[in-house]
């Protein structure tokens, strides 16, 4: 086997197994580079003995800087380094046997390294319950209540036997066995999961926790701390995080969560004792989000934050807990919490200790704790794997591929801040000098932060003496860059307004990575400062569905799979909307289908909010972006909500807003920069479904009426012009009298007219019913006439029939029998082409009667001819054939010329112009008879 082959195999998990996987991979990479241990160690700045111990698996947790130096020496790619790091930071603790059944987080079953899919909700419930109760049996009653919370079916006993058999098959590895495989056995009272404790993650956790408790009072607490660290590493989220509430709230699950809390409390106490509080802060933040009223956890969080120098954050934790206890329970904080609060106020805390690091020549090493300002993430994070890989360019080991600044941009509620925080936490080991974070309030009810204020905040966090901070912003920025010159830090600039707000906050050192989130495009940073732009869109259907499942429980979502997918479609894939909907489902404990019906009932935006939290609403997120726009851009945004189709062209937007094409283009660019409008295709702009609903809410009645009239007249003007050019024998009547529509196009040839119709087809088809519903009935039936040739020739028969039908209703409302007759002729043609001969003949009869009532001789002739032609095609002769001949003679008599029998009924549009414009109501006697 070649060196390169061995590296590839090791990267996939290879033959090395669990023990020493990191050392063996590193050794393979070193040999590939052609370096001896002595040469590689010398170049990496470590001793040969240290490298030898790492390769032989004697070092359990190599320091991050050592790994980075070795990666540079061995010229590892980003993927190779990430794979190498994965063996030290993810999954079960090194040296532990790989479990078969994982419940400390979402339920998972593994066979070796390969996951075993468990898709059946019933099997997931049964497997989760058995693992929870292990090593105790689950009673028959427990199993029944878990599988059927609403009551069991009559055949539940036999169904339980079936499910147990299926679980046994899932657990059976097949093939040769080196150890007994887990299985399910019958007991006098129920069923038992028969497995060693090493075959479940819960078993590993319990053993490590017991070991830590034994070591806790030993002279050296470091051993207990190591055991607790490994124990907590088994947790991937709340126990059975994707299960139904009935299983998550099972007494056994509650007991397991209590053991987790016990481990976290002991871990935090030991971290404070060892003066390593910064390592406990992320764990405590995660736990207080899970246990929002647990005073012991809050007390430890207050102490660890205070020990890290985060006094303001620690005091804020106390204030929030005090308010929540008062509101929810009507009690004051306990003595333990009050004592932690007083210790922070009095600065009676042990300060964090960090390994000394060499300082650059002529500069003292920074004093105080390392900044760790990155806020906690909001529970589980789903999807965005491609975007996570894009952000990894900030930590690429290859200097040629490494980015310095990444701008994450997107619409409100799309998850920009969540992505930045999640990536920052998962890549924390790359930033040995800590993280800085600030909400710049670019889109906020509060005033945006000035760069000078942020610089002062960052300089204090970096150890600058508060009394000697420069008053001048340029001097403060220079000092900021100086302090960061030799550090490896992550700087997250959240919610930026524009490029000018963040430029002074970008360090000069390329050892630091900067992540900026904004609703603006920040194109100036890309052009002038070398930033890379990462644009976030809404989640795809599968990622959106997984996000919902992570909130409400995967089993619950699977049970109502169709309703779950309908809900994420109603939310438009917007993460904020999905999280709000999921929170409401959890709070109400209602069915997903029922909640979908409630949302679909109207006023979707008002229902997408969390009770008692004014910030947790989709509308509030949109408000901040809308109110930041100039007045003319706000008006254009409101009017875009009225477009009848999925998008609009620049000229269509100009007609909608009664402005020039150049002005409309500029406003659309402004809205696109704010991520309220998306350029779906070149020159065509659309809105996200929820954003469109929001825009429609903002328009007033008068504004809506005037804008729609302008847009419908513009559509009619151009549709009629295109029809006259492409279908001259069938051209519709001229547009209504009045001012010419703004931004009118002139079609120079057939290609341009055809291209315009193709591009506007969905808008035109949608404009007809919208115009009719808004009271513009004349425009509606005239536009329907203009579109018929294009839709029928293009064989868009569904749209063609719908447009013709709406045109008929509009003509009835307008009191135009001649237009009604023409519409019935068009409907008859559609049914004929759809092979519905009987309906076509019935509609032709209705058209004939309407034409007689209107005194429209040419329409009568055309209807008679078409009826006769239809009967001749069907093989019928007699009277109906004579009617067709009468129609031909009648048309010749009226019009002075003959037409072939096979002529299209669409000639009705031309015939309506005989004796006056079809839009003229003069001489018409009522709506006529329509069957």
Secondary structure, 3 states (H helix, E strand, C coil): CCHHHHHHHHHCCCCCCCCCHHHHHHHHHHHHCCCCHHHHHHHHCCCHHHHHHHHCCCCCCCCHHHHHHHHHHHCCCHHHHHHHHHHHHCCCCCCCCCCCEECCCCCEEEECCEEECCCCHHHHHHHHHHHHHCCCCEEHHHHHHHHCCCCCCCCHHHHHHHHHHHHHHHHCCCCCCCCCCCEEEECCCEEEEECCHHHEHHHHHHHHHHHHHHHCCCCCCHHHHHHHHHHHHCCCCCCCCCCCHHHHCCHHHHHHHHHHHHHHHHHHHHHHHCCCHHHHHHHHHHHHHHCCCCHHHHHHHHHHHHHCCCHHHHHHHHHHHHHHHHHHCCCCCCHHHHHHHHHHHCCCCCCCCCCCCCCCCCCCCCCCCCCECCCCCCCCCCCCHHHHHHHHHHHCCCCCCCCCEEEEEECCCCCHHHHHHHHHHHCHHHCCCCEEEEECCCCCCCCCCCHHHHHHHHHHHCCCCHHHCCCCHHHHHHHHHHHCCCCCCEEEEEEECCHHHHHCCCCCCCCCEEEEEECCCCHHHHHHCCCEEEEECCCCHHHHHHHHHHHHCHHHHHHCHHHHHHHHHHCCCCHHHHHHHHHHHHHHCCCHHHHHHHHHCCCHHHHCECCCCCCCEHHHHHHHHHHCCCHHHHHHHHHHCCCCCCEEEHHHHHHHHCCCHHHHHHHHHHHHHCCCCEEEECCEEECCHHHHHHHHHHCCHHHHHHHHHHHHHHHHHHHHHHHHHHCHHHCCCCCCCCCCCCCCCCCCCHHHHHHHHHHHHHHHHHHHHHHHHCCCHHHHHHHHHHHHHHHHHCCCHHHHHHHHHHHHHHHHHHCCHHHHHHHHHHHHHHHHHCCCHHHHHHHHHHHHHHHHHHCCHHHHHHHHHHHHHHHHHHCCCHHHHHHHHHHHHHHHHHHCCCCCCCCCHHHHHHHCCCCCCCCCCCCCCCCCCCC
